[in-house]
Amino acid sequence: MNFTLTEEQELMVSAAKRMVETRIEPVLLGHPADQPLPKAAMLDIFSAFAELGITAPRLPVEAGGGGLKMLDYGLILEQLPPVVALSLASHEGTILRIHLGCPDHIRERYLPDLIAGRKIACTANTEADAGSDSGAIRTKLEIDGDSAYLTGRKMWITNASICDVVNVSCTSGLTDNGRPVTRRALVDRGEVAFEIRETAITGLRQGHLSELVFERTRVPASHIMGDAGDAAKTLTMAWNGNRPLLGLMTVHLAQKAFDLARDYALSRQQFGKPLASHQLVQKDLADIETAIVSSRLMCYYALDCIDRGLRANGTSAMAKRFATQACERAIHLAMQVHGAMGISEELGIEQLWRDARVFQVPDGMNGILELIQGREITGTAAFR
Ligand SMILES: Cc1cc2nc3c(=O)[nH]c(=O)nc-3n(C[C@H](O)[C@H](O)[C@H](O)COP(=O)(O)OP(=O)(O)OC[C@H]3O[C@@H](n4cnc5c(N)ncnc54)[C@H](O)[C@@H]3O)c2cc1C
């Protein structure tokens, strides 16, 4: 076992840091912190992702992808501002789903622009009555000759308002035991009009989260992807990889909060000495560092399990649940070290906390992640 990055990994991490400094932070700082970024700004950021080779990290090189190991991708993603890292995860997760089992004409038409960062993609599964129970979707797909029609409403969809294509989970009838037969359809926003409404949330406010409404929206029947019933499989495959990646996004936020708290504790004096020399402040700093290091290692471990071809459903659920909780608590402690400054908007630390809170929701809430891990431990699913 070796806990040191290889020379190649060090190079990847420093290239990612350089790209953030020169190409991404200037865009984020050039726009209001509490408004979704314009699409043109997102395309600038996606072209930087493409240059770094991370728009399709999970696709093999022969298919135009980065062919990266998940651990290496995680090391890179950890360096990115989480608001754009989540957008990238939605985009590249959708690329993976398009790649898996889709007709060649769809791959050939869409993947080159998506991989080059000239177009943006997203996946719409969640509905009002299908959140944690992701298979309970009701968006209806009707096929009539060369046309297919979508009717339904999707919620909380990352990237939807800035995307060019949406991978929509839908259903065409029920199985014998009453569960929907899931299908996937690729909706091209350049060809199909439908309603999109941006939803404001606690954090990640430069990002994009929307509701989509399909009212017997016509798509070409040739845009139906994969086999009947494979939507859930392709979602789960990407989720297993995504969960530790989302954990690392909260590690990024907690690391920033820790750096701010340590500097503040060393510079501010109370009771005639720096905060940093009070024992309880040192305990807070020690607890924050412990949360960061343990979260980071657990996420790296889950990604490494995936790279080694092990079943990682439980490990990846555990990593996301632990990291998102531990890092939110770590940021809370860092705010405490700052006293009133911790809750002021001046230092930006309260924004780190709001951003971290958001990550407890996508790709599996903690209750569900506990049940996934429980299922892996016991062999019994408690969901239904
Ligand atoms: C920032 C963000 C990005 C997102 N991006 C996307 C996206 O790109 N595409 C997409 O399709 N969706 C996306 N989502 C939606 C997300 O996947 C869902 O919000 C999530 O799955 C939870 O569903 P819900 O909000 O309906 O909560 P619910 O499922 O209603 O859960 C509410 C509470 O009940 C608990 N609960 C539910 N069932 C059980 C159970 N069986 N046992 C124990 N506890 C249970 C949950 O843990 C939770 O605490 C995103 C959400 C957010 C916040």
The ligand as a MOL file (V3000), in Angstrom:
LIG
                    3D

  0  0  0     0  0            999 V3000
M  V30 BEGIN CTAB
M  V30 COUNTS 53 58 0 0 0
M  V30 BEGIN ATOM
M  V30 1 C -28.0230 19.8530 -6.3230 0
M  V30 2 C -28.9120 18.7470 -6.8350 0
M  V30 3 C -28.6500 18.1980 -8.0670 0
M  V30 4 C -29.4990 17.2130 -8.5870 0
M  V30 5 N -29.2720 16.7710 -9.8550 0
M  V30 6 C -30.1330 15.8690 -10.4110 0
M  V30 7 C -29.9700 15.4920 -11.7730 0
M  V30 8 O -29.0810 15.9800 -12.4880 0
M  V30 9 N -30.8480 14.5900 -12.2920 0
M  V30 10 C -31.8490 14.0370 -11.5450 0
M  V30 11 O -32.6040 13.2340 -12.0720 0
M  V30 12 N -32.0260 14.3970 -10.2410 0
M  V30 13 C -31.1940 15.3030 -9.6570 0
M  V30 14 N -31.3770 15.7080 -8.3480 0
M  V30 15 C -32.4770 15.1540 -7.5770 0
M  V30 16 C -31.9980 14.2110 -6.4650 0
M  V30 17 O -31.4790 13.0300 -7.0370 0
M  V30 18 C -33.1920 13.9380 -5.5190 0
M  V30 19 O -33.5450 15.1810 -4.9230 0
M  V30 20 C -32.8270 12.9230 -4.4680 0
M  V30 21 O -32.7490 11.6380 -5.0360 0
M  V30 22 C -33.8070 12.8770 -3.3000 0
M  V30 23 O -35.1320 12.8150 -3.7550 0
M  V30 24 P -36.2310 13.7650 -3.0750 0
M  V30 25 O -35.6860 15.1420 -3.0730 0
M  V30 26 O -37.5030 13.5190 -3.7720 0
M  V30 27 O -36.3210 13.2710 -1.5750 0
M  V30 28 P -37.2110 12.0490 -1.0340 0
M  V30 29 O -36.9600 10.8170 -1.8260 0
M  V30 30 O -38.6080 12.5050 -0.8790 0
M  V30 31 O -36.5790 11.8340 0.4020 0
M  V30 32 C -36.9360 12.6310 1.5410 0
M  V30 33 C -36.3150 12.0230 2.7830 0
M  V30 34 O -36.8490 10.7100 3.0140 0
M  V30 35 C -35.7870 9.7820 3.1410 0
M  V30 36 N -36.2170 8.4800 2.5520 0
M  V30 37 C -36.8410 8.2600 1.3710 0
M  V30 38 N -37.0590 6.9530 1.1920 0
M  V30 39 C -36.5500 6.3070 2.2710 0
M  V30 40 C -36.4460 4.9650 2.6890 0
M  V30 41 N -36.9020 3.9490 1.9250 0
M  V30 42 N -35.8850 4.6900 3.8750 0
M  V30 43 C -35.3760 5.6820 4.6310 0
M  V30 44 N -35.4200 6.9790 4.3180 0
M  V30 45 C -35.9950 7.2940 3.1460 0
M  V30 46 C -34.6210 10.3720 2.3650 0
M  V30 47 O -33.3560 9.8800 2.8260 0
M  V30 48 C -34.7900 11.8530 2.6650 0
M  V30 49 O -34.2050 12.1740 3.8850 0
M  V30 50 C -30.5720 16.7140 -7.8140 0
M  V30 51 C -30.8290 17.2650 -6.5360 0
M  V30 52 C -30.0180 18.2850 -6.0640 0
M  V30 53 C -30.3220 18.9040 -4.7320 0
M  V30 END ATOM
M  V30 BEGIN BOND
M  V30 1 1 1 2
M  V30 2 1 2 3
M  V30 3 2 2 52
M  V30 4 2 3 4
M  V30 5 1 4 5
M  V30 6 1 4 50
M  V30 7 2 5 6
M  V30 8 1 6 7
M  V30 9 1 6 13
M  V30 10 2 7 8
M  V30 11 1 7 9
M  V30 12 1 9 10
M  V30 13 2 10 11
M  V30 14 1 10 12
M  V30 15 2 12 13
M  V30 16 1 13 14
M  V30 17 1 14 15
M  V30 18 1 14 50
M  V30 19 1 15 16
M  V30 20 1 16 17
M  V30 21 1 16 18
M  V30 22 1 18 19
M  V30 23 1 18 20
M  V30 24 1 20 21
M  V30 25 1 20 22
M  V30 26 1 22 23
M  V30 27 1 23 24
M  V30 28 2 24 25
M  V30 29 1 24 26
M  V30 30 1 24 27
M  V30 31 1 27 28
M  V30 32 2 28 29
M  V30 33 1 28 30
M  V30 34 1 28 31
M  V30 35 1 31 32
M  V30 36 1 32 33
M  V30 37 1 33 34
M  V30 38 1 33 48
M  V30 39 1 34 35
M  V30 40 1 35 36
M  V30 41 1 35 46
M  V30 42 1 36 37
M  V30 43 1 36 45
M  V30 44 2 37 38
M  V30 45 1 38 39
M  V30 46 1 39 40
M  V30 47 2 39 45
M  V30 48 1 40 41
M  V30 49 2 40 42
M  V30 50 1 42 43
M  V30 51 2 43 44
M  V30 52 1 44 45
M  V30 53 1 46 47
M  V30 54 1 46 48
M  V30 55 1 48 49
M  V30 56 2 50 51
M  V30 57 1 51 52
M  V30 58 1 52 53
M  V30 END BOND
M  V30 END CTAB
M  END
